[in-house]
């Protein structure tokens, strides 16, 4: 077990998803003192918190819809009131965006993706800033995507939302640097998860062809997140760290 996150309190949203769960386990491996795991489905968050890897860690599970700003504010304020600070927040919540050309998308298709990914990140940053701006340092790690930096036909809602996450993180990093709040984004390439099960083999092959090192796994992303969460990266803010198997190389 490592010690890079020892004594820290960390909040992970979307904790029941493939990446959120991998982040939780990696944080436990790095000696995090307290983990608050939240998900739109609180039952799945509770199940994750009850697994063997969580032994020895103070784990709290709860439900949260990241598109509900008031609920997000209340959760972070409660963590700060009860535990003194929230040292790390990883916003891994999101949804499965439609895979179709723009002319086949509804307005709701587009806005649903923006709410889950971009508005959820906005609520993350705002809640932390409101609760402990100037009082305690914090590291916010937003999960963006290489799709926010490159062109992905048939993925307009997701790509636009993730591009917004990258720029929002940069703006927030500048706004809150003097308050000791660092904000960075991790930009993964495609790692296979349950959300890809409905895709055709030809679609998966086309996506895989864009990754010179092949498809990744959620475990390939967590090292970057741990780095940005821990004190080793104390001089890093406003950065978009690409972990994509070479996808952005074109």
JOQUI-V284323 format. One record per backbone hydrogen bond with DSSP energy under -0.5 kcal/mol. NH is the residue of the N-H (numbers start at 1). CO is the residue of the C=O. E is the energy in kcal/mol with one decimal. If there is no record, write none. Layout:
BEGIN
nh = {NH:NH}
co = {CO:CO}
e = {E:E}
END
This chain:
BEGIN
nh = {2:5:6:7:8:10:10:11:12:13:15:17:20:21:22:23:24:25:26:27:28:29:30:31:32:33:33:34:35:36:37:37:38:38:39:42:45:46:47:48:49:50:51:54:55:57:58:59:60:62:64:66:68:69:72:73:74:75:76:77:78:79:80:81:82:83:84:87:87:88:89:90:91:91:92:92:97:100:100:104:105:110:111:112:113:114:115:116:117:118:118:119:120:121:122:123:124:125:126:127:128:129:130:131:132:133:134:135:136:138:139:140:141:141:142:142:143:144:144:146:148:149:150:152:155:159:160:161:162:163:164:165:166:167:168:169:170:171:172:173:174:175:176:177:179:180:181:182:182:184:185:186:187:188:189:191:192:196:197:199:204:205:206:207:208:209:210:211:212:213:214:216:220:221:222:223:224:225:226:227:228:229:230:231:233:233:234:236:237:238:241:241:242:243:247:249:250}
co = {29:30:3:31:5:8:34:88:36:90:38:14:14:17:18:19:20:21:22:23:24:25:26:28:27:5:8:8:58:10:35:60:12:36:62:40:41:42:43:44:45:46:48:51:52:54:33:57:35:37:39:64:65:67:68:69:70:71:72:73:74:75:76:77:78:79:80:9:85:9:139:11:89:141:13:90:95:98:154:101:102:106:107:108:109:110:111:112:113:113:114:114:115:117:118:119:120:121:122:123:124:125:126:127:128:129:179:132:132:180:87:182:89:139:140:184:91:142:186:188:145:146:146:150:152:155:156:157:158:159:160:161:162:163:164:165:166:167:168:169:170:171:172:173:176:177:176:138:180:140:239:142:241:186:243:189:216:193:194:196:200:201:202:203:204:205:207:208:210:245:211:190:217:218:218:219:221:221:222:223:224:225:226:4:227:230:231:233:235:183:185:239:240:187:244:246:247}
e = {-3.0:-2.6:-1.6:-0.6:-1.9:-0.5:-2.7:-2.8:-2.7:-2.5:-2.5:-1.7:-0.5:-2.7:-1.5:-2.6:-2.3:-2.1:-2.3:-2.7:-2.1:-2.2:-1.3:-1.7:-2.1:-0.7:-1.1:-2.0:-2.7:-3.0:-0.7:-3.3:-2.4:-0.6:-1.3:-0.7:-1.6:-2.5:-2.2:-2.2:-2.2:-1.2:-1.6:-1.6:-2.0:-2.2:-1.8:-1.1:-3.0:-2.1:-1.8:-0.7:-2.4:-1.0:-2.0:-2.6:-2.3:-2.2:-2.3:-2.5:-2.0:-2.2:-2.5:-2.4:-2.3:-2.6:-2.0:-1.4:-0.5:-1.8:-2.3:-2.8:-0.6:-2.0:-1.0:-1.2:-0.8:-0.8:-1.2:-1.8:-1.8:-1.7:-2.9:-2.5:-1.2:-1.8:-2.5:-2.1:-2.3:-0.5:-1.2:-2.7:-1.2:-1.1:-2.4:-2.6:-1.8:-2.4:-2.7:-2.4:-2.0:-2.6:-2.7:-1.8:-2.2:-1.5:-0.8:-2.0:-1.6:-1.9:-2.5:-3.0:-3.2:-0.5:-0.6:-2.9:-1.4:-0.9:-2.6:-2.7:-1.7:-1.8:-1.3:-0.6:-1.5:-2.8:-2.7:-2.2:-2.5:-2.3:-1.9:-1.8:-1.9:-2.0:-2.9:-2.3:-1.6:-2.4:-2.7:-2.2:-1.7:-2.3:-2.3:-0.6:-0.7:-1.8:-2.1:-3.1:-0.7:-2.5:-3.0:-2.5:-3.2:-0.7:-1.8:-0.6:-1.3:-1.9:-1.5:-1.5:-2.3:-2.4:-2.0:-2.2:-3.0:-1.8:-1.3:-1.9:-0.6:-2.5:-2.6:-1.9:-1.7:-1.5:-1.0:-0.5:-0.7:-1.3:-2.9:-2.1:-2.1:-1.7:-1.9:-0.6:-0.6:-1.4:-1.7:-2.4:-0.5:-2.9:-2.9:-0.7:-0.7:-2.1:-1.4:-1.4:-1.7}
END
